[in-house]
Amino acid sequence: MKCIFIYNPKSGRGKILKKLDYIVKTLHKKFDVVDVYESQSANDVMAKVKESCPVYDAIIFSGGDGTFNNITCGISSESVRPVLGYIPSGTANDIARNLSIPRNIKGALKCIVNGGVFYHDVGKINDSYFTYVATIGACTGTSYKTKHEAKKILGRLAYIKDGVDEFFNTPVSKIKYISDTKKIEMTSPLLLVMNSKSVGGISFNKYGHLNDGLFDIILIKDDKSKGRFNIIKTFIHGLLGGRWKRSALLLREGKFKIEVADDVTWCIDGEKGPSGSVEIENLKGHLQIYVPLKKLKKKLKKEKKNNVW
């Protein structure tokens, strides 16, 4: 078997560089060939992934949620999609939280070498892709506007600092939601299209699904200009496993349109995405990812049983 290891040298405060020999040696326990590639940019990652799809059995990579998005965008349009192996080294690591992948090099490698394969849904937004979230509104620009040097020094505190500033300065958006079954018009300070349990390092969507072909769509209500308080209430209720009906409108669908003003910019997997109106579709089980399968299945089964939707 052959794999390629693609890593972002800037992610995770440069820890991967120090452990490169160890990573390659460990991967050789599973793969006969282990090639290594240091990425130069987001576009470089996507191009390398497309080039690698017909060549390798697995694409192993390190980085944060942004790097995972680059990998997803590179692989999702290809007819041959190798299994992905993820070594988290970012700041929030929401995808690793969702999949119960340890957020340390040794544990993540153990998942790749000994774990099973999980089929993960992928979101298509216009002509691009996302793994776990597409969102507009309050605090959604924080992840891609926060400077790398600040994240390197302050870690998640850098997100909190910039997020507080954005929370009080983001305008409320007029949103039109259109699907085969629903048409909704409302104003909202925050819209989340989630294939995830965690956003921004906060696990507030505990009963979210990762491979059912549907998105969890959360439209925060803007009741009498108290929309930002509804954001806080929604996250608190989510953390406590409660219901959100008073503060948010909750939907589950696999394909729909969102119409917003042209100057509204989407954040997809923590990266800057398209602006304006979009069409979104769920590609069920589109990615294969090495995970601690027994642990993840047990966790998902328990959460499905206790689903509060």
ChimeraX attribute file (.defattr): number of C-alpha atoms within 10 A of each C-alpha:
attribute: neighborCount
match mode: 1-to-1
recipient: residues
	/A:1	11
	/A:2	15
	/A:3	25
	/A:4	25
	/A:5	21
	/A:6	22
	/A:7	23
	/A:8	23
	/A:9	18
	/A:10	19
	/A:11	22
	/A:12	19
	/A:13	17
	/A:14	14
	/A:15	13
	/A:16	22
	/A:17	16
	/A:18	10
	/A:19	12
	/A:20	14
	/A:21	10
	/A:22	12
	/A:23	18
	/A:24	18
	/A:25	12
	/A:26	17
	/A:27	20
	/A:28	15
	/A:29	10
	/A:30	15
	/A:31	17
	/A:32	10
	/A:33	14
	/A:34	21
	/A:35	13
	/A:36	15
	/A:37	13
	/A:38	14
	/A:39	18
	/A:40	12
	/A:41	12
	/A:42	16
	/A:43	14
	/A:44	13
	/A:45	25
	/A:46	20
	/A:47	16
	/A:48	17
	/A:49	25
	/A:50	19
	/A:51	14
	/A:52	20
	/A:53	20
	/A:54	13
	/A:55	14
	/A:56	20
	/A:57	18
	/A:58	24
	/A:59	25
	/A:60	25
	/A:61	25
	/A:62	23
	/A:63	23
	/A:64	25
	/A:65	26
	/A:66	22
	/A:67	27
	/A:68	26
	/A:69	24
	/A:70	23
	/A:71	27
	/A:72	22
	/A:73	25
	/A:74	25
	/A:75	26
	/A:76	21
	/A:77	15
	/A:78	14
	/A:79	9
	/A:80	15
	/A:81	22
	/A:82	22
	/A:83	20
	/A:84	23
	/A:85	26
	/A:86	27
	/A:87	28
	/A:88	28
	/A:89	27
	/A:90	25
	/A:91	23
	/A:92	22
	/A:93	23
	/A:94	25
	/A:95	25
	/A:96	22
	/A:97	19
	/A:98	21
	/A:99	23
	/A:100	18
	/A:101	27
	/A:102	20
	/A:103	17
	/A:104	11
	/A:105	18
	/A:106	14
	/A:107	13
	/A:108	23
	/A:109	23
	/A:110	17
	/A:111	22
	/A:112	25
	/A:113	17
	/A:114	13
	/A:115	19
	/A:116	15
	/A:117	17
	/A:118	21
	/A:119	17
	/A:120	21
	/A:121	25
	/A:122	27
	/A:123	29
	/A:124	21
	/A:125	20
	/A:126	13
	/A:127	11
	/A:128	17
	/A:129	27
	/A:130	29
	/A:131	28
	/A:132	27
	/A:133	24
	/A:134	26
	/A:135	22
	/A:136	25
	/A:137	23
	/A:138	25
	/A:139	23
	/A:140	26
	/A:141	24
	/A:142	24
	/A:143	26
	/A:144	17
	/A:145	14
	/A:146	16
	/A:147	13
	/A:148	16
	/A:149	12
	/A:150	13
	/A:151	19
	/A:152	17
	/A:153	11
	/A:154	14
	/A:155	17
	/A:156	16
	/A:157	13
	/A:158	20
	/A:159	22
	/A:160	17
	/A:161	13
	/A:162	17
	/A:163	20
	/A:164	13
	/A:165	13
	/A:166	17
	/A:167	18
	/A:168	11
	/A:169	12
	/A:170	17
	/A:171	14
	/A:172	17
	/A:173	19
	/A:174	14
	/A:175	19
	/A:176	15
	/A:177	15
	/A:178	16
	/A:179	14
	/A:180	9
	/A:181	7
	/A:182	10
	/A:183	12
	/A:184	10
	/A:185	12
	/A:186	13
	/A:187	18
	/A:188	25
	/A:189	26
	/A:190	25
	/A:191	25
	/A:192	20
	/A:193	22
	/A:194	26
	/A:195	29
	/A:196	26
	/A:197	24
	/A:198	22
	/A:199	21
	/A:200	20
	/A:201	14
	/A:202	15
	/A:203	19
	/A:204	21
	/A:205	23
	/A:206	22
	/A:207	21
	/A:208	24
	/A:209	21
	/A:210	25
	/A:211	20
	/A:212	16
	/A:213	21
	/A:214	24
	/A:215	28
	/A:216	23
	/A:217	21
	/A:218	21
	/A:219	22
	/A:220	29
	/A:221	25
	/A:222	21
	/A:223	15
	/A:224	6
	/A:225	13
	/A:226	12
	/A:227	21
	/A:228	22
	/A:229	15
	/A:230	22
	/A:231	22
	/A:232	13
	/A:233	17
	/A:234	24
	/A:235	18
	/A:236	14
	/A:237	15
	/A:238	19
	/A:239	14
	/A:240	13
	/A:241	16
	/A:242	16
	/A:243	14
	/A:244	20
	/A:245	12
	/A:246	12
	/A:247	24
	/A:248	23
	/A:249	13
	/A:250	15
	/A:251	14
	/A:252	14
	/A:253	18
	/A:254	17
	/A:255	18
	/A:256	17
	/A:257	18
	/A:258	18
	/A:259	15
	/A:260	18
	/A:261	12
	/A:262	10
	/A:263	10
	/A:264	16
	/A:265	19
	/A:266	23
	/A:267	24
	/A:268	28
	/A:269	28
	/A:270	27
	/A:271	21
	/A:272	18
	/A:273	20
	/A:274	18
	/A:275	15
	/A:276	15
	/A:277	20
	/A:278	16
	/A:279	15
	/A:280	23
	/A:281	19
	/A:282	24
	/A:283	20
	/A:284	17
	/A:285	15
	/A:286	20
	/A:287	21
	/A:288	18
	/A:289	24
	/A:290	25
	/A:291	29
	/A:292	22
	/A:293	19
	/A:294	10
	/A:295	13
	/A:296	17
	/A:297	15
	/A:298	10
	/A:299	13
	/A:300	18
	/A:301	11
	/A:302	12
	/A:303	15
	/A:304	14
	/A:305	9
	/A:306	12
	/A:307	12
	/A:308	13
	/A:309	14
